Amino acid sequence: MASLTSYESNINKVNESPVDRIFMLSNTAFLVVITIIVLLPLVFIVSASFSSAEAVIAGRVTLWPVDFSLLGYETIFEHKKVWDGFANSLFYTFFGTIFNVVMTIIAAYPLSRQDLIGRRIITIAFIFTMLFNGGLIPTYMVVRDLGLLNTRAAMILPTGIGVFNLLITITFFRTTIPPELIEAARIDGASDFRIFGSIVVPLARPIIAVLALFYAVNTHWNTYFQALIYLKDQELFPLQLVLREILIENSIDASMLVDVEDLLAREGLRELLKYSLIVVASLPVMFIYPFVQRHFVKGIMIGSVK
């Protein structure tokens, strides 16, 4: 088997023209440059978060920590609000993502069926909401009139379905689930609910992984503006809003300080906290991504091809 693989690779090398080799080399070099451009800021942020405040404010940090220190992380995690924010963000992300994925799947599957009466009108209605919306104030008034202000539901229910994600899911169902499979299940006596639960959902694992990642990261974990508008109780604040409050607490007007050293120390701590907060807020997503990466590429490619 190994010899056969080696033989095929040798044939491919022989068949490669000089133009193909130049293209592959150019493509590889371009990708290496892009990778370096993407990784350098990330490495700098991590290095700065483990450096001392004096090194950060003096600009002595490059790719390695200078005067290794955990002051930034100690300052963050000594706040009880951070742990409460972590718990709240996990709650909003977990239950909100489940709600989003379920709503998107049960809306996309009927709209992908050719035999659904009025599916074009319904699809256009969804697309219309993506292009035009009522704005911030009408949305706030709807949430207020529904009695959702200052509740956990205000962070979950208003973000039920992302229209862009819905369109990707509709395309996925159209290109992945053949109508013959549905007809065969109907001949065997399966109902629509049985078909959906036993056939559609198991085949939709790649797109479910994509939806879960999109909704978890973009709609819930990284959001703070929605919480800033709808929530007043600090015990309900998500992590992003808590981290924002910490930065505000550590910013101080220079006119209030007489001691120059104290001013520099506070400013250095504030700069250090920026990098530490970025790392703290990004770690959960970085841990989740490897588990869904296997399905991510397949799902997004199938769902995006029309």
Secondary structure, 3 states (H helix, E strand, C coil): CHHHHHHHHHHHHHHCCHHHHHHHHHHHHHHHHHHHHHHHHHHHHHHHHCCCHHHHHHCCCCCCCCCCCCHHHHHHHCCHHHHHHHHHHHHHHHHHHHHHHHHHHHHHHHHHCCCCCCHHHHHHHHHHHHHCCCCHHHHHHHHHHCCCCCCHHHHCHHHCCCHHHHHHHHHHHHHHCCHHHHHHHHHCCCCHHHHHHHHHHHHCHHHHHHHHHHHHHHHHHCCCHHHHHHCCCHHHCCHHHHHHHHHHHCCCCHHHCCCHHHHHHHHHHHHHHHHHHHHHHHHHHHHHHHHHHHHHHHHHHHHHCC
